[in-house]
Amino acid sequence: MLKFISWNVNGLRACAGKGFGETFKQLDADFFCLQETKLQEGQIDLSFEGYDSYWDYADKKGYSGTAIFTRHKPLAVTRGLGIDEHDHEGRAVTLEMDRFFLVTVYVPNAQDELRRLDYRMTWDDALRRYLTTLDRRKPVIVCGDMNVAHKEIDLKNPKTNRRNPGFTDEERGKFGELLDAGFTDTFRHFYPDLTDVYSWWSYRFRAREKNTGWRIDYFLASDRLVPALESAAIHTEIYGSDHCPVEACFNL
């Protein structure tokens, strides 16, 4: 069985000062995917015995960034989506393995007043095309902060957030299109009706204490991998970021 973890660390250097190393070892994953590392090459000395790491850095300092730590040697590593317009913000790392692709992504936020919503729509379309192209070659596991709560069940206050970033009809629709293109939301596969389980809480208004959260961090898998899917989890007990780690296990 292979264990996959994904975590938006909201600044890896800050998270490293809040017990990241201990959490990494405790979760004991085969693949540990990170988003929002917020650093450049050489800005952190972080390695774990038995793991190789692969990074995608944003051109802009202190912004975005993704990485994967892996116990298993990939056949190939790709950074970005292969589209120049989208590949300067450090938002994707892909590992090609023998029997699957693993992709970690940090999907752009639509931002205040939805000023980046149009760009977000373009990015979502590009991501879907990228993943479906990979999926034609071998099954795909894609994880990360996708910056959207898909259904009303996926956030505490759906009615008051209707036109807010991460819960617009447009973003939810694009996420639905991705699932319809042949992908399964692993957490909802096991827990279709489970409420009040989230992966992100604002730092404001004591949101985490009150569990006023959003589920915006996901593991999706090619539909044909569902028979190999063993479990999915959201580690709400783990702190160190405004997000918590999410998990999926596959018998591959």
N, C-alpha and C positions, 0 to 999 in steps of 0.2 A: 504493500500500500504506500502511496505517496501523499505526503501532507503539504498543503500549500497555505501560506499566510500572506495577506495583503494588509498594509497599514499606511495610511496617510499620517506621517509623523509631524507635519507642520513645523518643519525645521529640524533636520537631523541632529545638528549640533546641540540645539536646545533639548531635544528628546534624549540625547546621549547623557545629558546631565540629570535626567529624570528616570534613570534605570533602564534605558533601552537595551543595554548589553545583557542584563539579567532577564529581561522579557524575551529577547532573542533566544537565549539558551533554554529558557523554560518552555517556550512553544515548540522547540525542537523540530523545525520544519525541514522538508527537503528543498523547498523553494520559498524564499522570504522576499516578498515584493514590497517596494516602498514608493510612495508618492510624496510630492512636495518636500523634497530633501533640502531645497533652498541653499545649495552650495555649489561651488565650482571644484574642478579637479584639484586635489592637493590641499583642500581646506579642512579635511578631517582624516585622521589616521584610524581607520576602523576596519578590522578584519577578524574573521573567526576561523578557527582551525577546522579544516575539512571543507571550507566553502571558497568558491570563486565568486567575484562580484562584477557586475556589468552595469554601467551608468550612462544616463543620458542627461547632460547638463544644459540648462538654459543659457542663451547668450547673455541675458540680463542677470547681473549678480543678485544673489539672495532671493531668487524667484523660481518657483516651479521645481522641476527636476524629478527624475524617476530612477529606480535601480532595482536589480534583482540579485540576491545572494542565492547561490545554488550549490548543492552537494554533487550534482550530476553534470558532467561536462556536456555542453551543447554542441550540436553539429555546426551551428552558425548563430551569430548574434547580429541583430539589426536594431538601429536606433531611429526613432521617428516613424513616419508613415510613408516616406519616400516622396513627399510633396513639399517643395521648398517653402511654400506659404505657411505650412504647419510645423516645420521642423527646426524652429529656432528657440522653442520654449521648453525643450527637454521633457516632452510629454509621453514618450512611449519607448519601451524596450521589449524586443521580441527575442525569445530563445527558440531555436528549432531543435527539438529533441527527436529521438528515434521514431516515436509513435504519436507525437503531438507537437503543436506549437503552444508556447506560453507567452502571453502578451500582458504586460502591465501598463496601464494608462492613467494619466491624470487629465481628465476632460476639462476643458476651459469652463470657467464660471461665467454665466451671463452678465454678472455684475449689476451694481446699483442702476436703477432706472432702465435695466435691460439693455444697456448701451453696447453690450457685446453679444447680444442674442443672435444677430444675423451671422456673425462669425461663428458662433457656437453651432448654428444649424449647418454651416458649411463643413465644420470639423466633424460633426456627427455623421454626415453623409460620407465623408472621406474615411472615417473609421469603419463604418459599416462595409464600404467597398473593400477596404484593406483586409478586414477579418473574413469576409466571404471569399475573397481571393485565396487567402491562406487555407480556408476550410475546404476548398476544392482539392488541395494537395494532401492534407491530413487534418485530423480533428484539432480544434482550438480550445484552449482554456484562456479566458481573458478576465483580468481582475483589475480593481483599482477604485479610485474615487471618481465616480461617473457623474457627480454633481447633479443628480436628479433623483427625486423620490418618485418612483413610478406610479404608485397608486395611493389613494387616500390613506390606506392602512400603513403606508410607509413614512408617515410623519404625524406628529402629535396634533397639530392644528391645521388641517387641510383647508378649511374654509377661509381662514384669515390669511393664508399664504398663497392663495390661488394665482396671483400674478407676480409672485416674488421669484427671484432667480432660483432655479432648481425645482420649481413646481408650476412652470407655465405649461399650457396645453401643448405648445410647440416642442418643448424639451421632452415631455412625457410621451408625445407622439413619436419622436425620433427613437426613443428607447424602445417603444413598442415595435417600431419597424425593425430594429436590430434583433429583437427576440423572434419576430416573424420570419427573419432571414435564416433562422435555423439554430437559435441559441436558447438555452434554458437558464433561468435564474435559479441557481443551485439552492439558495436559502428557501425560496418560496416553493421549490420542488418538495422539500421536506415539511415546510411549515406554511401551508397556503393561507391560513387564517390567523396566524399568530400576531397579536397586536403588542404595542408598547415595547418593541425591541428595535433599537436604533443603533447607528454607528457614528453619528456626529451630533454634537451639542454645542450651541453657541457658548462662548466664554461669558456672555452677558446674562444677567437676570437669574443667576444660579440655575441655569438650564439643565445642567447634568444632574444636579442634586434633585431637581424636580422631574427628571427624565422627560424634559420637553425637547425631544430630539427628532432627527431625520435618519432614515436608512438610505444612504447615498453611496455606500461602499459595497461592491458586489464581487462575486465570482460567477461568471457566466461560462457555460460550456456548450460546445457543439451538441446538438440534440442526440447524436449517435453515441456520445460519451455517457449519457444518463445511466445506462445499465452498469457502468463502472463506478458511478458516484456512490461513495460510501456514507458520507456525512457532510454537513455544513454547520457552521457555528458563527456567532458574533460574540466576541470576547468583551462584553460590557464591563467586566471586572477589572480590565487593564487600563491604567491611566498613563499619562506622559504626553498626550496630545489632546486636541479637541475631538479627534476621531479615536475609535478603538479598532484593534485588529479584527479582520474577518478571516474565516478559514473554510477550506474545502478539502476533502480527502477522496482520492480516487484509487481504485484497484486497477492499476495500469501495468 
